[in-house]
Amino acid sequence: MFDLDAYLARIELPARPTRDAAGLARLQLAHRLTIPFENLDVRLGRGIAIDGESVAAKLVGSRRGGYCFEHNRLLLDALDALEMAARPLLARVWLGAEATPPRNHALSLVTIDGAEWIADTGFGASYAPVMPLVADQEATAPDGARFRLAREEDGGWLLLRDGDPVSTDGRTAPGWNGTSWQPQYSFTTEAVHDSDLAMANHWAMSAPSSRFTQRAVVSVVLPHGFAALTDRRYRRRAAGNTAEGEITDPRVYRMRLSLMFGIDLAKEEVAALGLF
């Protein structure tokens, strides 16, 4: 059984959120401020289990992070415990794509008083607020970036971002000129089954062309910014100030993981990442 109180303690929410849009937004932001996005277990040759018990044991019990399939599984279990109707969706991520990407990003569709909202605790490249699933709807993130939902000709949806690229993990969409709206990911609202998520997760953690088999990726949302660590490259944007550079010492890398992202790895595990 899902331990809602343990989850709320993990994300440092002192009370259960209300079962409305404001409560959902509060829950998502608290989650992203406390649980990092990371794929380090993939790089360490460990399989990623996305059943609810395994995800809670890792992200809550062991105070680790995870990637989208783990984060949104945890969110869906929390919403179920809060008696809020929600289900998973799959998306194509356009940031860094050189061709049409697979549907290998998970997000959540939440129904509140008959209206549909998208929530996403597992997008590691930036922070998009909870948004009603309405064409041309816009929202502003805590870092000042704007997001917009657009309908596509095939009936699907496209989430776009307009904001400073330094408050992201640095990837951009094909053909983006550095100004105005940038495609982040596209999705449909068709039913997604456990088998669909299992296949997408398998591709993400094992395909040679997957970003997660190629890079060690860590990020976390800050109250008014974003911090990311991609292999040895570190970037932190907070309150309008940016710090970035390359980490050349595995001891500094391990310390940065712990102090900035709350991830404690043994020195042997850092060595096994193959970054130094």
N, C-alpha and C positions, 0 to 999 in steps of 0.2 A: 504494500500500500504506500502511496506517495506521502512523504512527510512534509506537509505544507509549512509547518512551523520551522523546520530545519532549513527549508529553502528560503523563507522570508528572513531568517537570521543570516543566511549566507549572503543575501543581497542587501542586508542592512536596512530592511523595512521594519519599523517598529510596530506596525499594525497592518492588518489585512487590508488590501486596497478595496475600494468600492467597486461594485460590479457594473461599471459604466466606462465611458471613453476616457474620462479623467483618471480613473483607477487603472485602466489598461496602460495608459501612457506612463503613469507613475511606476508601474511594475516593470515595464520594458526599460525605462531609463535606469532604474535602480539595478536591474540585472546587468546592463551593459557597463555601468560604472564600477561594478565589482567583480564580474566574472570575465576574464580575458578570452579573446579569440586566439586559438593556437592550434597548430597541427604537429606539435613536436613528437607525439607518439607515432605518427606516420613516419617521420624521419628516423625514428628509433626502431622501426620495423615491427611495431605493435599494431595489431588490428584494432579498428575502431568499431566498438559495439554501440548500436543506437537504440537498443531497447531501454525502456524507462528505468529499470532497476540499475543497469550498468551506467547509464548516463548520470543518474542521481549519485551513485557511489563515487564517480569520478569528479564531477563538477561541484557537488555539494560536500560529500563526505571527505574526499581527498583534497578539496579546495584547488583543483586544477581548472584549466580552461578546456575549450574544445572548438570544433568548427560547426558549421551551420546545422548539420543534422543532429548534433548533440544539443546545441543551444536551443533550437526550436522544439526538440523533443521535450526538453526540460520545461520550456514555456507552456507547451500544450498540456503537460501533466499538471502544472500549477493552475492553469486556467480550468481544467477539468475539476480539480479539487475546490476551486472557487465557484464551481457551477456556472461557468461561462462557456458558451458553445464555441468551439474552434476546431479547425482542421488544417492539415498541412497543404501547401502548394509547392510546386517546383518552378524554378525560373532559370533563364539563360543569362549569365553574367557577361556584359559587354566590355567591362573594363579589362584592358590588356588582351582582348580577343583579336586574333588575326584572321579568323574565319568564323562561321556560325558556330557558337559554342553549344555544348550539350546542356540539357536541363539538369544541372548538377548543383543548384542552390535551393535550399529549403527556406520557406518563410511560412507565416501562419495567417489564416483568414479567420477573423473573429466576428461573430454575429452578436450585436448589442441592440436590443429593442427593435429587432427586425432589420437593422441596417448593418451592412458589412464593412469591416475595417481590416486593414493589413497591419500586421505587427511583425517585427523581425529582430530577434535577439542574436542572430548569428551571421550578420554580414560584416566581415572583418575589415572592409576597406574604408568605411565611413559610418556615420550614424544618421539614419533616416527616422524621423519621428513616426509614431502611430498616425495613420491617415485613413479617413473614410474612403471607401472604394467608389469614388465619384470622378468622372472625367473632368480634367482641368483643375482638380483640387490641388491646392498648394499648402505647404507647411514649412516652418522654419525650425531648423535644428538649434540646439544650444550653442554650437560653434558659429552660427550665423548663416550657414548654408541653407539655400532654399531647395525644396523638393516639389515635384509636380507629377501627377498621374495623367497619362494620356492614353486614349484608346487607339489601337492599331487597326489597320484595314481588315485584318483577319478576325477581329473581335477580341483580340487579346489586349493586354495592358503593358504599358512601358513606364517605368519609374525613372525620372530624370533628375539630375542634380545641377544646381548653379551655385558654386561656392569656390573658395580658395582651395586649390589642390594640395596645399601644404597640410590641410587638416584631413588628409586621406592617407592611404598607404602608398600613394605615388603612381598608381596605375591610371591610365586614361583609356577612353573608348576609341575605336578606329575612326580616324578622320576628324577628331575633335580639335578645334583651333585654339583652345585655351580660353574662350570667352563663352558666356551664356550657358545654355542648357547642355548637359552631357548625359547620354544614355547610361544608366547604371545597370538595370536588368529588366528583362521582359518576362511576362508570365501569363498564364491563363488560370481560370478558376475551375478547370475540370478536376474531377475527383482524383486524388493521389492515394494510392494504396501502400501498405507496408512493403509489398514487393517492389513497388516503384522506388521507394526510398532506399531499400536494400541495394538495388541495382545502382542507383546514383551514388550511394555511399561507397560501394565497391569500386566504382570507377574513380571516385575522388581519391581514395586511399591507395590505389594500385596502378592506375594507368600511367605509362611513361610520360604522356603529355599533360597529366594533371599538374596544376600549380603546386599541389600539396606533396607530390613526390619529388618535385624539383627544388623547392625552397622551404626553408624553415621560417614560418610566418607566425608572428605574435602581434597582437594589438589590443588596445583598451581605450574606451571612451573616457575622456576627462570632463569635468563639469562644464568647461567652455572650450574644449579642444579635443585632441586626439594624439595618441602615441602609438608608434608602430616600430617593429623590429623585423626586418626582412633579411634573412641570413645575418650578415654582420653589419648591415646598414640600419642605423637608428635615426628616428625622427620624432620630435615631440613639439606639438603646437598647443600653447596654452595662453589664454588671455592676450592674444595678439603677438606673442613672442614665440620664435621658432628656434629650436636647437636640433642640429643634425650632424652626423658624422659616421665614420666607420670604426667599429670595435675591432681591435687587433689582438687583444689579450683574452683568452678564454675565462680568466678569473673575473675580468670586468664584465664579460657577457653574462656569466652566472650571477654576478651581483646585480646587474641591470634587470635580469629576469625576475629576481626576487624583490627588489625594491620598487621597480616601476610596475611590474605586471603581477606580482604576487605568486610567481611560479618558482618553486624550489626544486632544482635538479641537482643530483650528485655530480661531482666533477667528472666522474666516469661517463655519465649520461651526456654531459656537454661535449666531451671528447667524441662520443659516438655519433653526434650530429654531423661530424665531418666538416666543420666550418673553419677549423684552424690547423 
